[in-house]
Amino acid sequence: MSKRLLSALEYPGADKVDLSDEKTFRAVILWLETNKIKGASQHVLGGLKNQNSNDWNKYFDQYKDSMGCPVLGSSLEELHWLLGQAVQMHTSKNKNLYLKHAVDNIKSSSVPSVVAENPLDKLDFRSKEFTDRINQLAKALKIVPYPDPLVTLRAVRKVVCSRLTPECVEDPSKVIMEGTPFPYQDTNLGFEINDPILSQAAKILRMLYIHDLRDLQTKANELIVKVQGVTANPKTDTKLGKVGR
């Protein structure tokens, strides 16, 4: 794998390099830093260039620390990590070139044409016709259209699923709330907002949040009741009882 990375970085003789040889290993490290990574200080680089020095490993340790190399099991693994860093840097510098080749390869590849059976897959969700039809549907349901038609469509879906199901149409009293509307305008937020419009918006958001919490609590209680119905056993097995110690 390391040889393949060296070949990608255009290291001379990458396919024949012997990385187990200490002298070759040091030469590869120096070549990587000098030609690709270029992140060492002058002091550390000078130590790496002196490949026959007994202190070379000391400078190599400093170099790894400066690069953020993790503690690995062997020097070959450390080299592989540095090769990965070099490839990443090289790719980032030539990003536009690689993207161009990627796009050309995608265009030239023979991709089978897939015919969608779902008619919704053929819709243009950003077209004027789609937007007009969604706004008309929202108007019929008394929903204020949003600039983004997809947001309006989600609001339409919510109304349809909660108010226009067969059960709701058969018995509208299940979803039509009765009573006096809650005067949220007169509620206290608990903090001051100088802008009256923002204050009203904050009150509405707070009411929606409380509504969601109550809905979550109701569902949690229903779940607890169902679990208790499965686990609770009203019968008592008297055979398991003990008298005395």
C-alpha positions in Angstrom: 0.0 0.0 0.0 2.8 2.4 0.8 4.4 1.8 -2.6 1.1 2.6 -4.3 1.0 5.9 -2.4 4.5 6.7 -3.3 3.7 5.9 -7.0 0.7 8.3 -6.7 3.0 11.0 -5.4 5.4 10.3 -8.3 8.3 9.1 -6.2 11.2 7.9 -8.4 11.3 4.1 -8.6 8.4 3.7 -6.3 7.7 0.1 -7.4 11.2 -1.0 -6.6 11.8 0.8 -3.3 12.8 -1.2 -0.3 11.2 0.5 2.7 12.6 -2.0 5.2 16.1 -0.6 4.5 16.9 2.1 7.0 18.8 4.3 4.5 16.0 4.1 2.0 13.4 4.8 4.7 15.2 8.0 5.7 15.5 9.1 2.1 11.8 8.7 1.5 11.0 10.7 4.6 13.2 13.5 3.4 11.8 13.4 -0.1 8.2 13.6 1.3 9.0 16.6 3.4 11.0 18.4 0.8 8.7 17.9 -2.2 5.2 17.3 -0.8 4.5 18.1 2.8 6.9 21.1 3.5 5.8 21.5 7.1 9.1 21.0 9.0 11.0 23.8 10.7 14.5 24.6 9.4 16.0 23.1 12.5 14.2 19.8 12.0 14.7 19.8 8.3 18.4 20.2 8.7 18.4 17.2 11.0 16.5 15.1 8.5 18.9 16.0 5.7 21.8 14.6 7.8 20.7 11.0 7.1 23.9 9.4 8.4 23.7 11.0 11.8 23.0 9.0 14.9 20.6 11.8 15.9 18.4 11.3 12.9 15.7 9.4 14.8 15.5 12.3 17.3 14.8 14.8 14.6 12.3 12.3 13.0 10.4 12.1 16.4 10.3 16.0 16.5 9.0 15.9 12.9 6.2 13.5 13.7 5.2 15.5 16.7 5.0 18.7 14.6 2.8 16.9 12.1 0.5 15.4 14.7 1.4 11.8 13.8 -0.2 9.4 16.3 1.8 6.8 18.2 1.9 3.7 15.9 3.3 0.3 16.1 6.2 0.6 13.6 8.1 3.0 11.5 6.4 1.7 8.4 3.0 2.5 9.8 4.3 6.0 10.6 5.5 6.3 7.0 2.2 5.2 5.7 0.5 7.9 7.8 2.8 10.5 6.5 2.1 9.3 2.9 -1.6 9.7 3.6 -1.0 13.3 4.7 1.1 14.0 1.6 -1.6 12.6 -0.7 -4.3 14.6 1.0 -2.2 17.8 0.6 -1.4 17.1 -3.0 -5.1 16.4 -3.8 -6.3 19.6 -2.1 -3.8 21.7 -4.0 -5.0 20.2 -7.3 -8.7 19.8 -6.4 -10.0 21.5 -9.6 -8.0 19.1 -11.8 -9.2 16.0 -10.1 -12.8 17.3 -10.1 -12.6 17.9 -13.8 -11.3 14.3 -14.4 -14.1 12.9 -12.2 -16.8 14.8 -14.1 -15.4 13.7 -17.4 -15.3 10.1 -16.3 -18.9 10.3 -15.1 -20.0 11.8 -18.5 -18.1 9.2 -20.5 -19.3 6.2 -18.5 -22.3 4.3 -19.8 -24.9 4.7 -17.2 -28.1 2.8 -17.9 -31.2 4.9 -18.2 -33.7 4.2 -15.5 -37.4 4.8 -16.2 -39.2 6.0 -13.1 -42.6 4.4 -12.6 -43.5 6.9 -9.9 -45.0 10.1 -11.6 -43.8 12.2 -8.7 -40.2 11.5 -9.7 -40.8 13.5 -13.0 -42.0 16.6 -11.2 -40.0 19.8 -11.2 -40.4 21.0 -7.6 -39.0 24.4 -8.4 -41.1 25.2 -11.5 -43.7 28.0 -11.5 -46.5 25.6 -12.3 -45.7 23.4 -9.3 -45.5 26.5 -7.0 -48.9 27.8 -8.3 -50.7 24.5 -7.8 -49.3 24.1 -4.3 -50.3 27.7 -3.4 -53.8 27.0 -4.7 -54.1 23.9 -2.6 -52.8 25.8 0.4 -55.4 28.5 -0.2 -58.1 25.9 -0.3 -57.0 24.6 3.0 -56.6 28.1 4.5 -52.9 27.8 4.8 -50.6 30.8 4.3 -48.2 30.0 1.5 -44.5 30.1 2.2 -41.9 31.4 -0.4 -40.5 27.9 -0.6 -43.1 25.6 -2.1 -41.7 22.6 -0.4 -42.3 24.2 3.0 -45.8 24.9 2.0 -46.2 21.3 0.8 -45.1 20.1 4.2 -47.8 22.3 5.9 -50.4 20.9 3.5 -49.4 17.4 4.3 -49.7 18.1 8.0 -53.2 19.4 7.6 -54.3 16.6 5.4 -52.9 13.9 7.7 -54.4 15.4 10.9 -57.7 16.8 9.6 -58.7 15.0 6.4 -58.3 11.3 7.2 -61.3 9.1 6.7 -61.9 8.9 10.5 -61.7 12.7 10.8 -64.1 13.3 7.9 -66.5 10.8 9.3 -66.4 12.4 12.8 -65.1 16.0 12.6 -65.6 16.5 16.4 -62.5 14.4 17.0 -60.2 17.1 15.5 -62.3 20.3 15.8 -61.5 21.9 19.1 -64.3 23.6 21.0 -64.1 26.2 23.6 -62.6 29.7 24.0 -59.2 30.1 22.3 -56.3 30.5 24.7 -55.3 34.2 24.9 -51.6 33.7 24.2 -51.2 37.4 23.5 -51.7 38.1 27.2 -49.3 35.5 28.5 -46.1 36.3 30.2 -42.9 35.1 28.4 -40.8 35.3 31.5 -38.4 37.7 29.8 -38.7 41.0 28.0 -38.6 41.6 24.3 -38.8 45.3 23.3 -40.1 44.5 19.8 -43.8 43.7 20.0 -43.8 41.6 16.8 -40.9 39.5 18.1 -42.7 39.2 21.4 -45.8 37.8 19.7 -43.7 35.4 17.6 -41.9 34.2 20.8 -45.2 33.5 22.5 -46.4 31.4 19.6 -43.2 29.4 19.5 -43.5 28.8 23.2 -47.1 27.6 22.9 -46.0 25.2 20.0 -43.2 23.9 22.2 -45.5 23.3 25.1 -47.9 21.5 22.8 -45.1 19.2 21.5 -44.1 18.4 25.1 -47.6 17.5 26.0 -48.0 15.3 23.0 -44.7 13.6 23.8 -45.8 13.1 27.4 -49.1 11.6 26.2 -47.4 9.2 23.9 -44.9 8.2 26.7 -47.8 7.5 29.1 -49.6 5.4 26.4 -46.4 3.4 25.9 -46.0 2.8 29.6 -49.6 1.5 29.9 -49.1 -0.9 26.9 -45.8 -2.2 28.4 -47.5 -2.7 31.8 -50.3 -4.6 30.1 -47.7 -7.0 28.7 -45.5 -7.4 31.7 -48.0 -7.2 34.6 -49.6 -10.5 35.6 -52.5 -10.3 38.1 -52.3 -13.9 38.9 -50.3 -15.1 41.9 -48.5 -18.4 42.0 -48.9 -19.6 45.7 -46.5 -22.4 45.1 -43.6 -20.0 45.1 -44.5 -18.6 48.5 -42.7 -19.5 51.8 -43.8 -19.7 55.3 -41.2 -18.7 57.9 -37.6 -18.7 57.1 
